[in-house]
Amino acid sequence: MRANVGARTSDRRRYARDCPIGNPRVMSVAEEPLDLLAGYRREPHGYDEAVGDDGRARPSHAGALRALAGRDLEKLAATVDAHVAAEGVCFHSADGDEAFLIDPVPRVVDAREWQAIEAGLAQRVRALNRFVADVYAERRIVSEGVVPERVIETAEYYEPGMQWVRPPGDLWIGVSGLDLVRDADGRFHVLEDNVRTPSGCAYSLAARRALVAHLDVAPADAPRPLDELPAMLMGVLEAAAPGEGRTRAALLTDGEDNAAFYEHEWLAQALGVPLLEPEELAVRSDVDVVYRRTNADRLDTPVGRMLHERVRKGGIAVVNAFGTGVADDKLTHAYVEDMIRFYLDEDPLLPSVETFDLGRPEVLERAMDVFSELVVKPRGGYGGEGVAILPHAESWDVEAVRETVLEQPADFVAQRMVMLSSHPTVVNGRLAPRHVDLRPYVYLGRDEQARVLPGGLTRVALDEGALVVNSSQNGGAKDTWVLPA
């Protein structure tokens, strides 16, 4: 996460250097959220998570905003940042550690809405898990004409070497992190499915610890706790382990060069399992299930070659299994709702953002008719790189992208533009709307029992008007509160 986000960030950092890790508070002089929202201006388009059309706090956010009333918001933001920095929470890179910035205004989801989200997430991950199992076995979904075979064969992370491999319990996707966005009508859609090596769950807990330490909230407004995360993850590892008896698990890491190494260390400690680098795992015979968090997620890598034969013979399991990337390919996303109907015989509970398979001539023609309304992504792109948001582009840029797509349509995926919802965020000591998405975490265990961490990580674009919330492009995070029933 890049720390250079303008004056707001530099001011917070200067304060954070001198601020003690305690609870320096300005006594509340405002008792109602409306006082805190004085001067706040919603985005003219799209949905505001915390503020209704009447300018008042939505009921779900009233308690959280009341707890912020009367506070020096810039100092609070710096205090929260100092808290996580003191815990060692950061992102690693070759250029040095980068701060994990947390906006102190939490995003709140009420119990009823979360219940619907939770059911939709569980349904979707079950279908994706069955899809991967089918891909590396009979491919019924292809033979019955639901998904074109080229979608599978051309997926970057398709692994022919996993054909006819059957993990214990057919558990291919144990951990997933789906990216949700809310449209202008307030309805959640799935923007992307992340099922190879989703990261961020430990950062969610870091955000929660920081806010709990520095924000007084009335018991009635307090969120559901996140304490069950280690048990959820251990349930996945136990379900994935071959054989019966005690699970002998380890967390596999690249080491300190991995951007999420903080999370690797935290999770290994929370699970009570060894944290191993590849050369350490290679000489261990007492590990039967590996939670792989390395960037090496292909069979044709040192890690893949080390584990492949043992995986094929059933001597060791890997979470998530090699080859699961076929399910989070950007083109596969166009067919996930069809997968739910095919494998589960159910209607999708969470819709996908409409995704166009430009390799189908009739779909390409339809996309060209609405081209200026779409978001175009390179099929193999990451972190928001190469994304063209055409409704915000100049006409000549739209035409340039159109020509590029028409030359090689199969190299791109197009999606309907969704104006990301916004949320009050501390900017120069005041609240201003900034765009957000939501990454909840789903843990699939025995018999496809899915458990969902209540909330997950809200990512926020810290630049005004920005729609790319990725941490590599001036993104930050918010604690996500799910209210009890």
Summary of the structure (lengths in Angstrom):
residues: 485
radius of gyration: 22.6
end to end distance: 34.3
largest distance: 66.6
contacts: 1643
relative contact order: 0.18
helix: 39%
strand: 19%
